[in-house]
Amino acid sequence: MRRPIAILSVTTLLALAGTGYSSQDDRKAARAECIASLSGFPDGDTAVKTSIPADTNGFTLKYFASGCFGTCPAFTLTFSEGVARFEGHDYVRAKGRRTAKLTQSEFEEFLHAWYDGRFYAMRDDYCTPTCPDGTHILVTDIPGSSITLVAPNFTKQVFECYLAAETPTPPEQYFELKRKILEFAKAHRWL
């Protein structure tokens, strides 16, 4: 499982070695341009729209929240046919492992949100992007999360640590599914 890079402080570092920016304003403008270019779906996204398969046997949807130096919840919530598995680590109501029954319609609702949201076409990593000019943005001490779909013939993970104007923004569909997952966890009094 991918975890965030070392957490240092609530700052963004932009590695600008060899880029030739002459002022701080130029660096800020370059960072803003980079963030804008890496937000949303990748440019030239040509992924063919796919839909949820009729047979979801062997599918798993997993949500991971990394936590932070503060009071950010850290947990994993995994959905598969018939069951939701929660493992709470820090700043959650339910520490340790919990399970809940998951109806087929609930499971399919999560899968539909993933497929309809076109997660398969999203970038894998919105946290540690490399700008088109080769510079790197490193964000520290921000809670990250990932949503991963594991299917019998593929695995797709989307990792985010969104902070307005500091990191690329995943498409809104990421946050919609994240809200549904958090609502499920809260309804079971795990968060």
N, C-alpha and C positions, 0 to 999 in steps of 0.2 A: 504494500500500500504506500502510496506517495504521501509524504508528510511535508509540512512547510519547512523552508530553509530556516536556519538558526534565527531565533527571535531576539532582537537587540533593543529596539526602541520604536516609538511611533513616528518613524520617519521614512522617507523614500530616498533611496540612493540611486543616482543615475550615473552609471559608469560612462564617462565621456572621453576616455583616453583616445587620443588620435583623431577626434572628430572635428577639431578646429573651431569650436564655438568660441567667439570672442568676448561674450559678456554673459552675465547671469540671465539677462532677459532672453538672449538667444537660447540658452540652455532650457529655460522654462518653456519657451515657445516650441522647441524641439521635443521636449517631454510631452507637452499637450498634444502635439501633432502625432507623436508615436502612440499615445494612449488612445486617441481617437481612431487611428488606423487599425488598432488591434482590438477594438471593442466590437461587440456584436458578432455576427457570423463572419467568417473569413471572406475577404474580397474574392470575387470570382467563384463563390460557392456554387458548385454544380451538382451537389448531392441530389440524387433522385429521391423524391418524397417516397418514403416507405410507410407502411402501416403495420399495426400490431398483428403478429401472426395468429392464426386460429388456434394453434396449439402452443400454449405458453409453458408447457412442462419443461423443467430445467432452467427456467428464467429466474434471475434474482436481481432485485434492485436494491442498491446499498447507498445509504447516506452517511457521510462521515463529517463530524464537526471537530476541528482541531483544538479549540480552546485558544487562550492567549495568556498573557501575564496577569490579566485582571480576572474578572468573574465570568468570562465567556464559557458557556457550556461546552464540555468535551464528551462526545459520545458517538456511538455507531448504531444505526438502525437499519436492519436488513429485512426486506420483504421477499417472501417467496410464496408459492402456492400454499395457502392454508395457515401460514404463520408469519408473525412479525417478531423479530428478535432484536431486543434493545440491550446495549451494553453501555452503562453509564460510568463515566470516569470522574469528572469534576464539574461542580456547579450545576448539578442536575438533582431533581427530587429523588430519583431512584438510582442509586449507585449499584453497580454490579449488573448481573444478567437478569433480564425479564423477558417473558414471551406473552403474546396475545394471539388469539385466533384472528385470522384475516380471511374475510369472505372472498370468494372468487371475484365478485363485482368490485370490491375494494382493491384487490390486486390488479385487476384489469384497468381500473381508474388510474392507478399510478403508472401502469405501462402505457396507457393511452396518452397521458400527459407527457411521458418521455418521447414517444413516437410523434405525437402531434406537435410537440415543441421542437422537433427536429434536432434533438441532442446529438444524433449521429453526425450532424453537419457542423457542430460547434467546435471551437478550438479545444484541444485537450487541456491547456493550461492558460488561465487568465491571470496567474499570479507572478510568474517569473518570465515575462515576455522579453523577447529580443526585438528591438526596433528594426525597421527596414534598413537603417544606416549602420546596423551592427552594435549599437549601444544596448546595454541591459538595464532593466529597471528591477530593483530589488526592494521589496516592501517588507517591513519587519513589524512584529507585534500586532498583527491584525488577524482576527479569527478567520480561518479558512474553512472551506467545506468542499466536499466533492460528492457528485452523484455518479454512480457507476451502474451500468447495466451489464450483467453477465448472461449471455445466451449460449446455447449449445455450440454455435459456430462463430461467435465473436464476443469481444469485451470492449466497452467504450466507457472511459472515465472523463468527466469534465471537472476540473479543479478551479476554484475561485477563491479570492481573498479581496473582495471588492471594497475599495475606499474611494469615494467620489473624488475625482480629479487627480488621483494618485495611481490608480491601477486601471487596466482595461475593464470594461463592463461586459459581463456575459449578456446574452440576449435576455429579454424580460421573461422568456419561457423558463429559464433556469430558476429565477426567483419565484415564479408561480408554483413550480413543482416543489421547491424548497418550502414554501409556505404550507402546502398541503401536507408535506411530511412532518413539519413541526406541529401542525394542528393535530395530526394523528397522535404524535408523541404526547402532546399536552392533554388530549382527551383521555389518554391512558394514565395520566398523572405521572409520567416519567420525567417531564420537564416542568 
